């Protein structure tokens, strides 16, 4: 099976944040620096997790960061500079397929 031209070149990075303000700071920093083409901020998230021996039930927001696979380390570094969490969630999910026009826009909107 032939590999699609854009296959494996792009990821969606998932990041949870405590507030809309924190999400906006991260989103703007990533888009302004061309480390991400787009960041969606999704509110209304409820997270239940274990941290330092205790179970937490907290409201959070989710960032969906669209970028190039090759920019992951730079995106991770920028998030860690800004994020308030000691251990922020920074998880990349590969974009296996997508609209060629969208993926071309993503490519043109980020650092090469």
Residue pairs with C-beta under 8 A, 6 or more apart in sequence:
4 97
5 100
6 95
6 98
6 100
6 103
6 107
7 96
7 97
8 69
8 94
8 96
9 68
9 69
9 70
9 95
9 103
9 107
10 66
10 67
10 68
10 69
10 94
10 95
10 98
10 103
10 106
10 107
11 66
11 67
11 68
11 69
11 72
11 92
11 93
11 94
11 95
12 64
12 65
12 66
12 92
12 93
12 95
13 36
13 63
13 64
13 65
13 67
13 72
13 75
13 90
13 91
13 92
13 93
14 62
14 63
14 64
14 65
14 89
14 90
14 91
14 92
14 93
15 26
15 62
15 63
15 65
15 79
15 83
15 88
15 89
15 90
15 91
16 45
16 47
16 60
16 61
16 62
16 63
16 88
16 89
17 23
17 26
17 60
17 61
17 62
17 63
17 83
17 84
17 88
18 58
18 60
18 61
18 84
18 85
19 61
20 41
20 43
20 61
22 82
22 83
22 84
23 39
23 41
23 61
23 63
24 41
25 82
26 39
26 63
26 78
26 79
26 82
26 83
27 36
27 39
27 41
27 63
27 65
29 35
29 78
29 82
30 36
30 39
30 65
30 67
30 75
30 78
30 79
31 37
31 38
31 39
33 78
33 111
34 109
34 110
34 111
35 67
35 71
35 74
35 75
35 78
35 110
35 111
36 65
36 66
36 67
36 71
36 75
36 110
37 66
37 67
37 105
37 106
37 109
37 110
38 65
38 66
38 106
38 109
39 63
39 64
39 65
39 66
40 63
40 64
41 61
41 62
41 63
42 61
42 62
42 63
42 64
43 61
44 59
45 59
45 60
45 61
45 62
46 57
46 58
46 59
46 60
47 56
47 57
47 58
47 59
47 60
48 55
48 56
48 57
49 55
49 56
49 58
50 56
65 75
66 95
66 106
67 75
67 106
67 110
68 106
68 107
68 110
68 111
69 92
69 94
71 110
71 111
72 92
74 111
75 90
76 90
79 88
79 90
80 88
80 90
95 103
